[in-house]
Amino acid sequence: MAEVLRRALHRRVREPAEPLAVTDDSSRWRVSQSELRHVVEEARREAMPYAVGRERVIARVASLVRSRAEARGRTIDTAWTRRTARAVTSAVDAFWPAVRPEEVLFEVLTDCSEAAEGVLTAAEQAAITWARPPRTHRSAAWTAADLILLDELAGLIERPRGYGHVIVDEAQDLSPMQCRAVARRSEHGSLTVLGDLAQGTTPWAALDWAEQMAHLGKPDASVMALTTGFRTPAAVVELANRLLAELAVDVPPSRSFRRDGRLRVLRGHDPAVVTAVLEALGHEGSIGVIAADASAGRLRAALTGAGLAVADGPTPDPSVRISVVPATLCKGLEYDHVVLAEPAEIVAAEERGLGRLYVALTRAVSRLDVVHRRPLPSPLTSPPT
């Protein structure tokens, strides 16, 4: 996509089709077509951002006009410079026009055949093409994925602001295009990346840190595995570690300083979940019921039907101890007591379901109850390694 966007942007630059003539009272200052072509080719070779190259062309053409005027004895003042700049800019618009990222992306998503030739297959081109294009780029409803493409184009047009140091959390879930957005802002600075490949849940989640760091512009970065934690009890960590071999990622098993906590695996359906929550209320702290997205509403109804107060959202509420959390929303959350319902359903719900289950298993700070009626995913029934 980066190459498609680069092509779509730079094919707007064309060879000058005619010479430039700037009228000044009774005089006309000319820049030949071959001179204009030379200026454009020179700016292209310098490989500057699009807008910087355009400004360079305008400045160099204006300098040629100025040198001709000075050679004829013309006095150059501020008013003359402004008039000339306007005339030159208007002429340059014909072969190196100003452009906005939205205009370029609108064209790509409407018809990318020219920019994508030899880069994307016909199926890939069809996948990114709007079925019903908006009338103009101003009426487009840009998606979150589109915004990353717009950022790529903005970086091709003008250099983005850089930072001395950038810190990225949950970096395993960044797409290559999102990594490029970060890389543009840390090109001349340092970068600290935090993430757990085992917790990758997006379809494009990283499987290897070397490749991800290359996308982030730091291919030679050192990688340090942090394998010892204190937030999650050892019994829970050891259960989650059983999934690592199935996740096809290079993640060493972790260990916990904490030998406290509790892990239970319980057979049953919704009533067993309610019973586990009632038992959890006998302990202090927050309670998170984590389930496949399709089952979260049903479990919420079962809990409220049993007379229990359930928080409106997934974030623990001091006044309402119980939260029902769809598995896709549990990343980054933690609860003193987690009741994990039907792990097999969480795994089956999406392509990276095992990664989602790994995340869900590690949300418990003190106690974890795994409640299931369907057979457990095979890694959870295997003895720990």
C-alpha positions as CSV (number, residue, x, y, z in Angstrom):
1,M,0.0,0.0,0.0
2,A,2.9,2.4,0.7
3,E,4.2,1.9,-2.8
4,V,0.7,2.3,-4.3
5,L,0.2,5.6,-2.4
6,R,3.6,6.9,-3.4
7,R,2.8,6.2,-7.1
8,A,-0.6,7.7,-6.8
9,L,0.9,10.9,-5.4
10,H,3.9,11.3,-7.6
11,R,2.1,10.6,-10.9
12,R,0.5,14.0,-10.4
13,V,3.9,15.4,-11.3
14,R,4.1,15.8,-15.1
15,E,6.6,17.1,-17.6
16,P,6.0,20.9,-18.3
17,A,4.1,21.1,-21.5
18,E,5.0,24.7,-22.5
19,P,7.4,27.5,-21.6
20,L,6.7,30.0,-18.8
21,A,6.3,33.7,-19.6
22,V,5.9,36.2,-16.8
23,T,4.6,39.6,-17.9
24,D,6.0,42.6,-16.1
25,D,4.6,45.9,-17.4
26,S,6.0,46.1,-20.9
27,S,8.5,43.2,-20.4
28,R,8.1,39.5,-20.5
29,W,10.5,37.1,-18.8
30,R,10.6,33.7,-20.3
31,V,11.8,30.3,-18.9
32,S,12.0,27.7,-21.7
33,Q,10.3,24.3,-21.6
34,S,13.6,22.5,-21.4
35,E,14.7,24.6,-18.5
36,L,11.5,23.8,-16.6
37,R,11.9,20.1,-17.4
38,H,15.5,20.3,-16.0
39,V,14.2,21.9,-12.8
40,V,11.5,19.3,-12.3
41,E,13.9,16.4,-13.0
42,E,16.4,17.8,-10.6
43,A,13.8,18.1,-7.8
44,R,12.6,14.6,-8.5
45,R,16.2,13.2,-8.2
46,E,16.5,14.8,-4.8
47,A,13.6,12.6,-3.5
48,M,12.2,15.3,-1.2
49,P,8.7,15.2,0.2
50,Y,6.2,16.1,-2.4
51,A,5.4,19.6,-1.1
52,V,9.0,20.4,-0.4
53,G,9.9,19.4,-4.0
54,R,7.1,21.6,-5.3
55,E,8.4,24.6,-3.2
56,R,11.9,23.9,-4.5
57,V,10.6,24.0,-8.1
58,I,8.8,27.3,-7.5
59,A,11.8,28.8,-5.9
60,R,14.2,27.7,-8.6
61,V,11.9,28.9,-11.4
62,A,11.3,32.2,-9.7
63,S,15.1,32.5,-9.4
64,L,15.5,32.0,-13.1
65,V,12.9,34.7,-13.8
66,R,14.6,37.1,-11.3
67,S,18.0,36.5,-12.9
68,R,16.6,37.4,-16.4
69,A,15.0,40.6,-15.0
70,E,18.1,41.7,-13.2
71,A,20.2,41.1,-16.3
72,R,17.9,43.6,-18.1
73,G,18.3,46.2,-15.3
74,R,15.0,45.6,-13.6
75,T,14.8,46.8,-10.0
76,I,13.7,44.0,-7.8
77,D,11.5,45.0,-4.9
78,T,9.0,43.3,-2.6
79,A,6.0,44.0,-4.8
80,W,7.7,42.6,-7.9
81,T,8.8,39.5,-6.0
82,R,5.3,38.8,-4.8
83,R,3.8,39.3,-8.3
84,T,6.4,37.0,-9.8
85,A,5.9,34.4,-7.1
86,R,2.1,34.3,-7.8
87,A,2.7,34.0,-11.5
88,V,5.3,31.2,-11.1
89,T,3.2,29.3,-8.6
90,S,0.2,29.4,-11.0
91,A,2.3,28.0,-13.8
92,V,3.9,25.3,-11.6
93,D,0.4,24.2,-10.6
94,A,0.0,22.8,-14.2
95,F,2.8,20.3,-13.8
96,W,3.5,20.0,-10.0
97,P,0.1,20.8,-8.4
98,A,-0.5,21.3,-4.7
99,V,-2.4,18.3,-3.2
100,R,-4.1,17.1,0.0
101,P,-3.8,13.6,1.3
102,E,-7.6,13.1,1.1
103,E,-7.6,13.9,-2.6
104,V,-5.0,11.2,-3.4
105,L,-6.6,8.5,-1.2
106,F,-10.0,9.3,-2.7
107,E,-8.6,8.6,-6.1
108,V,-6.9,5.4,-5.0
109,L,-9.9,3.9,-3.3
110,T,-12.1,4.9,-6.3
111,D,-9.8,3.4,-8.9
112,C,-6.3,2.2,-8.1
113,S,-5.6,0.2,-11.3
114,E,-2.9,2.6,-12.5
115,A,-1.1,3.1,-9.3
116,A,-1.4,-0.5,-8.2
117,E,-0.3,-2.1,-11.5
118,G,2.4,-4.7,-10.8
119,V,2.1,-4.1,-7.0
120,L,-1.4,-5.5,-6.0
121,T,-3.2,-8.4,-7.6
122,A,-6.5,-7.9,-9.2
123,A,-8.2,-9.4,-6.1
124,E,-6.3,-7.1,-3.8
125,Q,-7.2,-4.1,-6.0
126,A,-10.9,-5.1,-5.8
127,A,-10.6,-5.5,-2.0
128,I,-9.6,-1.9,-1.5
129,T,-11.8,-0.3,-4.1
130,W,-15.0,1.4,-2.9
131,A,-18.2,-0.4,-4.1
132,R,-20.0,2.9,-4.0
133,P,-17.5,5.8,-4.0
134,P,-18.6,9.0,-2.4
135,R,-19.0,12.0,-4.7
136,T,-15.9,13.8,-3.5
137,H,-13.1,13.4,-1.0
138,R,-14.9,15.9,1.2
139,S,-17.9,13.6,1.6
140,A,-15.9,10.5,2.3
141,A,-16.4,8.7,5.6
142,W,-12.9,7.7,6.4
143,T,-12.3,4.5,8.5
144,A,-9.6,3.9,11.1
145,A,-7.6,2.0,8.5
146,D,-8.0,4.9,6.0
147,L,-6.6,7.3,8.6
148,I,-3.3,5.4,8.6
149,L,-3.2,5.6,4.8
150,L,-3.9,9.4,5.1
151,D,-1.0,9.6,7.5
152,E,1.3,7.8,5.1
153,L,0.3,10.3,2.4
154,A,0.8,13.2,4.7
155,G,4.3,11.9,5.4
156,L,5.0,11.7,1.7
157,I,3.8,15.3,1.2
158,E,5.5,16.9,4.1
159,R,8.0,15.8,6.8
160,P,6.1,15.1,10.0
161,R,7.3,16.4,13.3
162,G,9.8,14.1,14.9
163,Y,10.3,13.2,18.6
164,G,13.4,12.6,20.6
165,H,11.9,9.4,22.2
166,V,8.8,7.5,21.4
167,I,7.2,4.8,23.7
168,V,4.8,2.3,22.2
169,D,2.6,-0.1,24.2
170,E,0.8,-3.1,22.9
171,A,3.1,-2.9,19.9
172,Q,2.4,-6.5,18.8
173,D,-1.0,-5.4,17.5
174,L,0.3,-2.7,15.2
175,S,-0.1,-3.3,11.5
176,P,2.9,-2.6,9.2
177,M,1.3,0.6,8.1
178,Q,0.7,1.7,11.7
179,C,4.4,0.9,12.4
180,R,5.4,3.2,9.5
181,A,3.4,6.0,11.1
182,V,5.4,5.6,14.3
183,A,8.7,5.2,12.4
184,R,8.2,8.5,10.6
185,R,8.0,10.3,14.0
186,S,11.0,8.5,15.5
187,E,13.3,8.4,12.5
188,H,16.0,10.5,14.2
189,G,15.1,9.6,17.8
190,S,15.0,6.5,20.0
191,L,12.2,4.1,20.5
192,T,11.0,1.9,23.3
193,V,8.5,-0.8,22.3
194,L,6.5,-2.9,24.8
195,G,4.4,-5.8,23.8
196,D,3.6,-9.5,24.1
197,L,3.5,-11.5,20.9
198,A,1.3,-14.1,22.7
199,Q,-1.3,-11.4,23.2
200,G,-1.6,-10.5,19.5
201,T,-5.3,-10.5,18.6
202,T,-5.5,-8.4,15.4
203,P,-5.4,-10.3,12.0
204,W,-2.1,-8.5,11.3
205,A,-0.5,-9.0,14.7
206,A,3.2,-9.5,14.7
207,L,4.7,-13.0,14.9
208,D,8.3,-11.9,15.1
209,W,9.9,-8.9,16.8
210,A,12.7,-8.6,14.2
211,E,10.2,-8.0,11.4
212,Q,8.1,-5.6,13.6
213,M,11.1,-3.6,14.5
214,A,12.1,-3.3,10.9
215,H,8.6,-1.9,10.1
216,L,9.2,0.6,13.0
217,G,12.4,1.8,11.4
218,K,14.8,0.2,14.0
219,P,15.9,-3.1,12.5
220,D,19.0,-3.3,14.7
221,A,17.1,-2.7,18.0
222,S,17.9,-5.0,20.9
223,V,15.1,-7.2,22.2
224,M,14.8,-8.1,25.9
225,A,12.3,-10.7,27.1
226,L,10.6,-9.7,30.4
227,T,9.7,-13.1,31.8
228,T,9.0,-12.5,35.5
229,G,5.9,-10.7,36.8
230,F,4.0,-10.0,39.9
231,R,0.5,-9.0,38.8
232,T,-0.8,-12.5,38.0
233,P,-0.5,-15.4,40.4
234,A,1.7,-18.3,39.4
235,A,-1.2,-20.8,39.0
236,V,-2.8,-18.6,36.4
237,V,0.4,-17.8,34.6
238,E,1.3,-21.5,34.4
239,L,-2.1,-22.3,32.8
240,A,-1.7,-19.5,30.3
241,N,1.8,-20.7,29.4
242,R,0.3,-23.9,28.1
243,L,-1.1,-22.0,25.1
244,L,2.3,-20.6,24.0
245,A,3.3,-23.7,21.9
246,E,0.1,-23.3,19.8
247,L,0.5,-19.6,19.2
248,A,3.4,-19.9,16.7
249,V,5.2,-17.0,18.3
250,D,8.7,-16.9,19.9
251,V,7.6,-16.1,23.5
252,P,9.4,-17.7,26.4
253,P,7.2,-19.0,29.3
254,S,6.7,-16.4,32.0
255,R,6.8,-17.0,35.7
256,S,5.3,-15.2,38.7
257,F,6.8,-14.2,42.0
258,R,3.4,-14.8,43.6
259,R,2.5,-18.3,44.9
260,D,-0.8,-17.1,46.3
261,G,-4.0,-16.8,44.3
262,R,-6.4,-19.6,43.2
263,L,-7.3,-21.4,40.0
264,R,-10.4,-23.6,39.6
265,V,-11.7,-25.3,36.5
266,L,-15.5,-25.9,36.8
267,R,-17.9,-27.9,34.6
268,G,-21.2,-26.2,33.8
269,H,-23.2,-23.7,31.8
270,D,-24.7,-20.3,32.7
271,P,-26.0,-21.4,36.1
272,A,-22.4,-22.4,37.0
273,V,-21.2,-19.0,36.0
274,V,-23.7,-17.4,38.3
275,T,-22.7,-19.7,41.2
276,A,-19.0,-18.8,40.7
277,V,-19.8,-15.1,40.8
278,L,-21.9,-15.5,43.9
279,E,-19.0,-17.4,45.5
280,A,-16.6,-14.6,44.4
281,L,-18.7,-12.0,46.1
282,G,-17.5,-13.6,49.4
283,H,-14.1,-12.2,48.7
284,E,-13.0,-8.6,48.4
285,G,-12.3,-6.9,45.1
286,S,-13.7,-6.6,41.6
287,I,-15.2,-9.5,39.6
288,G,-14.9,-9.8,35.8
289,V,-17.0,-12.3,33.9
290,I,-15.2,-12.8,30.5
291,A,-17.0,-14.6,27.7
292,A,-17.1,-14.7,23.9
293,D,-18.8,-11.6,22.6
294,A,-21.8,-13.5,21.4
295,S,-22.5,-14.8,24.9
296,A,-21.8,-11.7,27.0
297,G,-25.3,-10.4,26.8
298,R,-26.8,-13.7,27.7
299,L,-24.6,-14.0,30.8
300,R,-25.4,-10.4,31.8
301,A,-29.1,-11.3,31.7
302,A,-28.4,-14.5,33.8
303,L,-26.6,-12.5,36.5
304,T,-29.2,-9.7,36.7
305,G,-31.9,-12.3,36.7
306,A,-30.3,-13.7,39.8
307,G,-30.6,-10.3,41.5
308,L,-27.0,-9.3,41.0
309,A,-26.0,-5.7,40.1
310,V,-23.8,-5.6,37.0
311,A,-21.7,-2.6,35.9
312,D,-22.7,-0.9,32.7
313,G,-19.3,-1.3,31.1
314,P,-16.1,-3.4,31.4
315,T,-14.2,-1.0,33.6
316,P,-14.4,-2.0,37.3
317,D,-16.7,0.2,39.3
318,P,-16.1,0.6,43.1
319,S,-19.9,0.7,43.7
320,V,-20.7,-2.2,41.4
321,R,-18.3,-5.0,41.7
322,I,-19.4,-7.2,38.8
323,S,-18.6,-6.5,35.2
324,V,-19.4,-8.7,32.2
325,V,-16.7,-8.3,29.5
326,P,-16.8,-9.4,25.9
327,A,-13.5,-11.1,25.2
328,T,-12.6,-8.7,22.5
329,L,-12.6,-5.8,25.1
330,C,-10.7,-7.4,27.9
331,K,-7.2,-6.5,26.9
332,G,-5.6,-4.1,29.3
333,L,-8.2,-4.7,32.1
334,E,-7.7,-6.6,35.3
335,Y,-10.0,-7.9,38.0
336,D,-9.3,-9.4,41.4
337,H,-11.5,-12.4,40.5
338,V,-12.2,-13.5,36.9
339,V,-14.8,-16.0,35.9
340,L,-13.9,-17.1,32.4
341,A,-16.8,-18.7,30.6
342,E,-16.5,-21.3,27.8
343,P,-12.9,-20.9,26.6
344,A,-13.6,-23.0,23.5
345,E,-16.2,-20.5,22.3
346,I,-13.6,-17.7,22.7
347,V,-11.1,-19.6,20.6
348,A,-13.7,-20.4,17.9
349,A,-14.9,-16.8,17.6
350,E,-12.0,-15.5,15.5
351,E,-8.9,-16.4,13.6
352,R,-6.6,-15.4,16.5
353,G,-8.8,-16.9,19.1
354,L,-6.1,-18.6,21.0
355,G,-4.3,-15.3,21.4
356,R,-7.6,-13.8,22.7
357,L,-7.9,-16.7,25.2
358,Y,-4.4,-16.0,26.4
359,V,-5.3,-12.4,27.1
360,A,-8.5,-13.4,28.9
361,L,-6.7,-15.9,31.1
362,T,-4.2,-13.4,32.3
363,R,-6.7,-10.7,33.5
364,A,-7.0,-12.2,37.0
365,V,-5.1,-10.6,39.8
366,S,-6.0,-13.0,42.6
367,R,-8.4,-15.8,41.5
368,L,-9.5,-17.4,38.3
369,D,-12.5,-19.7,37.7
370,V,-12.7,-21.3,34.3
371,V,-16.3,-22.5,33.6
372,H,-17.0,-24.8,30.7
373,R,-19.5,-27.2,29.2
374,R,-17.8,-27.7,25.9
375,P,-14.4,-29.6,25.8
376,L,-11.5,-27.3,26.8
377,P,-9.0,-26.3,24.1
378,S,-6.5,-29.1,24.0
379,P,-3.5,-27.0,25.3
380,L,-5.5,-26.4,28.6
381,T,-5.9,-30.1,29.1
382,S,-2.3,-30.9,28.5
383,P,0.1,-31.1,31.4
384,P,2.3,-28.1,31.9
385,T,5.7,-28.1,30.2
